[in-house]
Structures are given as C-alpha cells and as structure tokens.
Amino acid sequence: MPSPSGTSLFDPIQLGAIHAPNRILMAPLTRGRSSKGHVPQPIMGDYYSQRASAGLIISEATGISQQGLGWPFAPGLWSDEQTEAWKPVIARVHAAGGRIVAQLWHMGRQVHSSVIGEQPVSSSATATAGQAHTYEGRQDFETARPLALAEIPGLLDDYARATKNALAAGFDGVQIHAANGYLIDQFLRDGANHRTDQYGGSIENRTRLLREVTERVASVAGADRTSVRLSPNGESQGVDDSNPQALFTAAAKLLSDIGIGFLELREPGPEGTFGRTDVPRQSPAIREVFAGALVVNSDYVTAEAAQAVIDSGVADAVSFGRAFLANPDLPERLRTGAPLNDGNFRTWYSQGPEGYVDYPSLESVAAE
C-alpha cells in the first residue's frame, strides 16, 4: 500500500553529503566494549558491520577528551592510539556496504573524578542526583565546577581534534552530542545553566556554546558532514528548561543557518520505555525552522510507527536504538514484517560478545 506522503521508510535520503539507501538509522548506543584506556577493540568491527544495512549508523557516544569521558569502557577519539584502533572497525562497516558517523561526546557533570582524574566541569556549580558509573561500581555524583571562560577555546580545540581524528579513522562524518543532559545540554537549559556571562541568561547566550562547537566542527568536517543530536522535551539526567519550545526552536534555527547535514531529536513521550515525560514533543515546531533533514528517535519499534511520523511531514527519517541493538538486520525485518529479537538489558554495558555480536539475523536462523 503506498504511503500517503509518497515517501517510504525504505526510500533513500540525502543526509547532507551522505547518501543513505533507506531512512532507518541506527541511533547512538553506549555499549562499553572498548578498553579501560578507551581504545576501540576488534569486536566492535563485528558489531557495527553486522548492522551495516542501516541507512546510516550513528556510533556510540565517543569521548573528545579524558575530561569529557566518564563512562567505563566507552571509546575515545582524542589519541593516535584510539584513532588507529577505529580504522579497522570503520573499514569493516564500509566493506559491508555501510555508512557510519562518529558521535562526539563531552559528558560535563555526568562523570566521576575517579574515572576522569579531575573534578567534573559544567556550565555552573551543580550536581546530578543519583550515582555515576565508575570502574569501582556506582558512586555519588560530585558537584561540578563551572567551566571558565578561558577554557572554552581549549574545549573547541578538543572538538576539532576529535573531528579530525574521526575523519582520519574513516568515519563518514560526525554528530555532536548536545542532548541527554550532557555538557552542551547543561549550557542550553536554564535548569542547569546559572551563568551570568555571555554563555548564560538569554537564549542567545545559552545557545552560544552549541553554535561555537558546531561552527568549529563544521570548519573541519564540512557542514554537510556535521550533524547534531538534541533532546528538546522533558528532563534528562537532571537537566531541564523552563521554556523548551523557545529554546530549541532557536537552537534548531541556528543549526539550520549553519547548514548541518541533519538534526536528530530524542523525544520520549508520556509512555516512554526508556525515559518518559508529559512535556510535548518539540519536533513539529522545530520542523518549521529547520530546513535540513530531520530525524526523530525514541520508542520507535515498528515500521508502521516510523512511517506514520514520516507521513506526518514532521520527520524525514527515524533512528532506532534498542531495536537495532537486538536485531542486526533490522531494516529487512521491518520490510518483511518478521518478528524482532528481544534485547537483554543485562548485557547492554557488559564486556565481551554476549548480547553484543550474538543476536541472530534472519539469514542465520534460516541456515540452521
């Protein structure tokens, strides 16, 4: 049955400079299979190449610096060793016919000093409620120190270096992680940003770091190979805003003006299965001001739901997270209506192959 919009989930799409053969993207998923030194491991090539049928893979969040990476066994992109270790992983994806961009991550206050070796930084002296993941188990979050004005140029240099390393490793582009309560989000939202300088107060000031990071990354990768992830509705890891529509339409408009390749929005609903909120989704308003490809995410599992949001005109593509984690051949399963494998939460962040590279494909099941 033809789509009312005339555009199918399985049609190709241009995401800036990247030609995607379908509109089923793999969302970024932290998996914790790197070394303790944040160096990618060969098994990651198995994992990502298994999922190469995605229109585009957005990599797991990848640290731009030790200061910004507090998740145990997550990968980085600040050292030569990390960059070299990514190369065979990306080569495997390309050999399987896939495309992949690196998601660039600074966690801000969502880290622990035992992992990063210093006091966490944020927009302001705030702390997240609850506990951080560390190599010694969960520990209480610490109060962050405000990032000093004199440190901003160095932060931009870190983003530029990680972008350069991503391209050297063979990634097809990069995505700036500005969502989920991490550093850039801590500057964007007034619930976390209490600054009184040019990075705080007005929406123009609070979006300044996002603009500066995006412009700097785009100067290295090209705007058409740069994308951004935002989470515009509802609280995320203790980070929230009093007027999300005004804030995030302004953010989307400045990103549109820069000319990024695509914008991805994580938008849980009131019945969300991994985060939920009653704050309305901001994607309809963002669609009005963002001229590029718009990708939506959160709790999309079926082809019907993904097709419906494309038919609505709000989104051009959909990114799937946990469904891709457990179903390496997700596009084919959605196309044929085949049942989906269930994921195993216990192995989301564990080390080793279990729950990582051993989910069966339709082809492997048929061969048994």
C-alpha positions as CSV (number, residue, x, y, z in Angstrom):
1,M,0.0,0.0,0.0
2,P,1.6,3.3,-1.0
3,S,2.4,5.9,1.7
4,P,0.1,8.9,1.9
5,S,3.2,11.1,1.8
6,G,4.6,9.3,-1.2
7,T,7.8,8.8,0.7
8,S,8.6,5.3,2.1
9,L,10.7,4.4,5.1
10,F,12.7,2.3,2.7
11,D,13.4,5.1,0.2
12,P,16.9,6.6,0.0
13,I,17.6,10.0,1.6
14,Q,20.4,12.5,1.3
15,L,21.7,13.4,4.8
16,G,24.0,16.3,3.9
17,A,26.9,14.8,2.0
18,I,25.9,11.2,3.0
19,H,23.6,9.2,0.7
20,A,21.6,6.8,2.8
21,P,19.8,3.9,1.0
22,N,16.9,3.9,3.5
23,R,15.5,6.1,6.3
24,I,16.1,3.6,9.1
25,L,19.1,5.0,11.0
26,M,20.9,3.3,13.9
27,A,20.8,5.5,16.9
28,P,23.8,6.0,19.1
29,L,24.0,3.3,21.8
30,T,26.6,3.2,24.5
31,R,27.9,-0.4,24.8
32,G,31.1,-0.4,26.8
33,R,33.3,-2.7,24.7
34,S,36.4,-0.6,24.5
35,S,39.5,-1.0,26.7
36,K,39.9,0.7,30.1
37,G,42.0,3.3,28.2
38,H,39.0,4.0,25.9
39,V,40.7,2.3,22.9
40,P,38.2,0.6,20.5
41,Q,38.5,-3.2,20.3
42,P,38.3,-5.5,17.2
43,I,35.0,-7.0,18.3
44,M,33.4,-3.6,17.7
45,G,34.1,-4.2,14.0
46,D,31.9,-7.3,14.2
47,Y,29.1,-5.4,15.9
48,Y,28.9,-2.4,13.6
49,S,29.4,-4.4,10.4
50,Q,26.5,-6.7,11.3
51,R,24.3,-3.5,11.3
52,A,25.7,-2.0,8.1
53,S,22.2,-2.3,6.4
54,A,21.1,0.8,8.4
55,G,20.7,3.9,6.2
56,L,23.3,5.4,8.5
57,I,24.9,4.2,11.7
58,I,25.5,6.8,14.4
59,S,28.2,5.4,16.5
60,E,28.1,5.0,20.3
61,A,28.9,8.2,22.1
62,T,32.7,8.7,21.8
63,G,34.8,10.9,24.1
64,I,36.5,14.0,22.8
65,S,38.8,14.2,25.8
66,Q,39.5,12.4,29.0
67,Q,37.8,15.2,30.9
68,G,34.7,14.6,28.9
69,L,34.6,10.8,29.1
70,G,33.5,9.3,32.3
71,W,31.7,6.1,31.1
72,P,33.7,3.0,31.8
73,F,35.0,1.2,28.7
74,A,33.5,3.7,26.3
75,P,35.7,4.7,23.3
76,G,37.5,7.9,22.7
77,L,38.8,9.9,19.7
78,W,41.5,12.1,21.3
79,S,44.6,10.0,20.9
80,D,46.5,8.5,18.0
81,E,46.1,5.0,19.5
82,Q,42.3,5.4,19.6
83,T,42.2,6.8,16.1
84,E,44.3,3.9,14.7
85,A,42.1,1.4,16.6
86,W,38.9,2.8,15.0
87,K,40.3,2.4,11.4
88,P,39.7,-1.4,11.1
89,V,36.3,-1.0,12.7
90,I,35.2,1.6,10.2
91,A,36.8,-0.4,7.3
92,R,34.6,-3.4,8.3
93,V,31.5,-1.2,8.1
94,H,32.4,0.1,4.7
95,A,33.3,-3.3,3.4
96,A,29.8,-4.5,4.4
97,G,28.3,-1.6,2.4
98,G,27.5,0.7,5.3
99,R,28.0,4.3,6.4
100,I,28.9,5.5,9.8
101,V,29.4,8.8,11.6
102,A,31.1,9.3,15.0
103,Q,29.1,10.8,17.8
104,L,31.3,13.3,19.7
105,W,30.7,13.4,23.5
106,H,31.6,15.5,26.4
107,M,29.6,14.4,29.5
108,G,30.1,17.5,31.6
109,R,28.9,16.9,35.1
110,Q,27.6,13.3,34.4
111,V,31.0,11.8,35.3
112,H,33.0,10.9,38.4
113,S,36.5,12.1,39.3
114,S,37.7,8.6,39.8
115,V,37.3,8.0,36.1
116,I,38.4,11.3,34.6
117,G,41.1,12.2,37.1
118,E,39.7,15.6,38.0
119,Q,36.7,17.5,39.2
120,P,33.8,17.4,36.7
121,V,33.0,20.5,34.8
122,S,29.7,22.0,33.7
123,S,28.1,25.3,32.9
124,S,27.6,26.0,36.6
125,A,28.4,24.6,40.0
126,T,25.7,21.9,40.0
127,A,25.4,18.2,40.7
128,T,23.3,15.5,39.3
129,A,21.2,13.5,41.7
130,G,22.0,9.8,42.0
131,Q,25.1,7.9,41.1
132,A,27.7,7.8,38.3
133,H,29.0,4.7,36.6
134,T,32.7,4.1,37.6
135,Y,35.2,1.2,37.4
136,E,34.6,0.6,41.1
137,G,30.8,0.5,40.7
138,R,28.3,3.3,41.2
139,Q,29.4,6.3,43.2
140,D,27.6,9.5,44.1
141,F,27.8,12.3,41.6
142,E,30.0,15.2,42.6
143,T,29.4,18.9,42.3
144,A,30.9,20.2,39.1
145,R,32.9,23.4,38.8
146,P,31.8,26.0,36.2
147,L,33.8,25.8,33.0
148,A,35.9,29.0,33.0
149,L,35.8,31.4,30.0
150,A,39.5,30.9,29.4
151,E,38.8,27.1,29.0
152,I,36.3,27.5,26.2
153,P,38.9,27.8,23.4
154,G,40.5,24.6,24.6
155,L,37.2,22.8,24.6
156,L,36.6,23.9,21.0
157,D,40.1,22.6,20.2
158,D,39.1,19.2,21.7
159,Y,36.1,19.0,19.4
160,A,38.2,20.0,16.4
161,R,40.8,17.4,17.2
162,A,38.2,14.6,17.7
163,T,36.6,15.6,14.4
164,K,39.9,15.5,12.6
165,N,40.7,12.1,14.2
166,A,37.2,10.8,13.2
167,L,37.8,11.6,9.6
168,A,41.3,10.2,9.7
169,A,39.8,6.9,11.1
170,G,37.5,6.8,8.1
171,F,34.2,7.9,9.6
172,D,31.8,9.4,7.0
173,G,31.1,12.4,9.3
174,V,30.4,13.3,12.9
175,Q,27.5,14.0,15.2
176,I,27.8,16.5,18.0
177,H,26.1,15.1,21.1
178,A,24.2,18.1,22.5
179,A,21.4,16.0,24.2
180,N,20.6,13.9,27.2
181,G,21.8,16.2,29.9
182,Y,25.5,16.2,28.8
183,L,27.8,19.3,28.6
184,I,26.3,21.2,25.8
185,D,22.8,20.5,27.1
186,Q,24.0,21.7,30.5
187,F,24.7,25.1,28.8
188,L,21.5,25.1,26.8
189,R,19.0,24.6,29.6
190,D,18.3,27.1,32.3
191,G,17.7,24.5,34.9
192,A,21.4,23.7,34.8
193,N,22.9,27.0,33.4
194,H,23.1,29.7,36.1
195,R,25.9,31.7,34.4
196,T,25.8,35.5,34.3
197,D,28.4,35.9,31.5
198,Q,28.0,35.6,27.7
199,Y,27.2,31.9,28.0
200,G,24.2,32.3,30.4
201,G,20.9,34.1,30.9
202,S,19.3,34.7,27.5
203,I,18.6,32.0,24.9
204,E,21.1,33.6,22.6
205,N,23.7,33.3,25.3
206,R,22.8,29.7,26.3
207,T,22.9,28.5,22.7
208,R,26.3,30.2,22.2
209,L,28.4,27.1,23.0
210,L,26.3,25.0,20.7
211,R,26.8,27.4,17.9
212,E,30.6,27.7,18.5
213,V,31.1,24.0,18.8
214,T,29.1,23.3,15.6
215,E,30.9,26.0,13.6
216,R,34.2,24.7,14.7
217,V,33.4,21.1,13.9
218,A,31.9,22.1,10.6
219,S,35.1,24.0,9.8
220,V,36.9,20.7,10.0
221,A,34.4,18.1,8.6
222,G,32.3,20.4,6.4
223,A,28.8,21.4,7.5
224,D,27.3,18.7,5.2
225,R,29.2,16.0,7.2
226,T,28.2,17.5,10.6
227,S,25.1,16.6,12.5
228,V,23.7,17.3,15.9
229,R,21.6,15.5,18.5
230,L,19.2,17.4,20.8
231,S,16.7,16.2,23.4
232,P,14.2,19.1,23.5
233,N,11.3,17.8,25.6
234,G,11.5,17.0,29.3
235,E,14.1,16.5,32.0
236,S,17.2,14.5,31.1
237,Q,19.6,13.4,33.9
238,G,18.5,16.4,36.0
239,V,18.8,18.9,33.2
240,D,15.6,20.8,32.2
241,D,14.4,24.1,30.8
242,S,11.6,26.4,31.7
243,N,10.7,27.2,28.0
244,P,11.8,24.4,25.8
245,Q,9.9,25.5,22.7
246,A,11.6,28.9,22.6
247,L,15.0,27.5,23.4
248,F,15.0,24.6,21.0
249,T,13.5,26.3,18.0
250,A,16.2,28.9,18.4
251,A,18.8,26.2,18.6
252,A,17.4,24.4,15.5
253,K,17.3,27.7,13.6
254,L,20.9,28.5,14.2
255,L,21.9,24.9,13.2
256,S,19.8,25.3,10.1
257,D,21.6,28.5,9.3
258,I,25.0,26.8,9.7
259,G,23.7,24.2,7.2
260,I,24.4,20.9,9.1
261,G,23.7,17.7,7.3
262,F,20.9,16.6,9.6
263,L,19.4,17.1,13.1
264,E,18.4,14.2,15.3
265,L,15.8,14.7,18.1
266,R,15.4,12.3,21.0
267,E,11.8,12.8,22.1
268,P,10.3,10.4,24.7
269,G,6.6,10.5,25.3
270,P,4.4,10.0,28.4
271,E,4.5,6.3,27.9
272,G,8.2,6.1,27.1
273,T,10.0,2.9,27.9
274,F,13.5,4.5,28.5
275,G,12.6,7.9,29.9
276,R,9.2,9.5,29.8
277,T,7.7,13.0,30.0
278,D,4.5,14.8,29.7
279,V,6.3,17.7,28.0
280,P,5.1,17.8,24.4
281,R,7.4,16.8,21.6
282,Q,9.0,19.9,20.1
283,S,9.6,18.3,16.6
284,P,6.6,20.0,14.9
285,A,7.8,23.4,15.9
286,I,11.4,22.6,15.1
287,R,10.3,21.3,11.7
288,E,9.1,24.8,10.9
289,V,12.5,26.4,11.4
290,F,15.0,23.6,10.4
291,A,15.4,23.4,6.7
292,G,17.6,20.2,6.6
293,A,16.8,16.5,7.1
294,L,15.1,16.0,10.5
295,V,15.5,12.6,12.2
296,V,13.3,11.6,15.2
297,N,14.1,9.0,17.9
298,S,12.7,7.3,21.0
299,D,10.4,4.2,21.2
300,Y,10.1,3.6,17.5
301,V,9.9,-0.1,17.1
302,T,7.5,-0.8,14.2
303,A,7.7,0.2,10.5
304,E,4.1,1.5,10.9
305,A,5.0,4.0,13.6
306,A,8.1,5.2,11.8
307,Q,6.2,5.5,8.5
308,A,3.4,7.5,10.3
309,V,5.8,10.1,11.5
310,I,7.3,10.5,8.0
311,D,3.9,10.7,6.5
312,S,3.0,13.5,9.1
313,G,5.7,15.6,7.5
314,V,7.5,16.2,10.8
315,A,10.4,13.8,10.1
316,D,12.4,12.7,7.1
317,A,13.9,9.6,8.8
318,V,13.8,7.7,12.1
319,S,16.6,6.4,14.2
320,F,16.1,3.1,16.1
321,G,18.1,2.3,19.2
322,R,17.3,-0.8,21.2
323,A,15.6,-2.5,18.3
324,F,18.9,-2.2,16.3
325,L,20.9,-3.5,19.3
326,A,19.0,-6.8,19.3
327,N,18.3,-7.0,15.5
328,P,21.4,-6.5,13.4
329,D,19.2,-6.9,10.2
330,L,16.5,-4.5,11.4
331,P,15.7,-2.9,8.0
332,E,15.0,-6.3,6.5
333,R,12.8,-7.3,9.5
334,L,10.8,-4.1,9.2
335,R,10.5,-4.6,5.4
336,T,9.2,-8.1,5.7
337,G,7.3,-7.9,9.0
338,A,9.5,-10.5,10.6
339,P,9.4,-10.8,14.4
340,L,12.1,-8.9,16.3
341,N,14.6,-10.4,18.8
342,D,14.2,-9.2,22.4
343,G,17.1,-7.4,23.8
344,N,18.9,-8.3,27.0
345,F,19.4,-5.4,29.4
346,R,21.9,-7.3,31.5
347,T,24.4,-7.2,28.6
348,W,23.9,-3.6,27.3
349,Y,27.1,-2.4,29.0
350,S,28.9,-5.6,29.8
351,Q,32.2,-6.6,28.2
352,G,32.5,-9.4,25.8
353,P,30.5,-10.9,22.9
354,E,27.3,-12.0,24.8
355,G,24.4,-9.7,24.0
356,Y,26.7,-7.8,21.6
357,V,27.5,-9.8,18.5
358,D,25.4,-12.9,19.1
359,Y,21.9,-11.7,18.2
360,P,20.7,-13.8,15.3
361,S,19.9,-12.5,11.9
362,L,17.1,-13.8,9.7
363,E,19.7,-15.3,7.4
364,S,21.5,-17.1,10.3
365,V,18.2,-18.5,11.6
366,A,17.2,-19.7,8.1
367,A,20.5,-21.5,7.8
368,E,20.1,-23.6,10.9
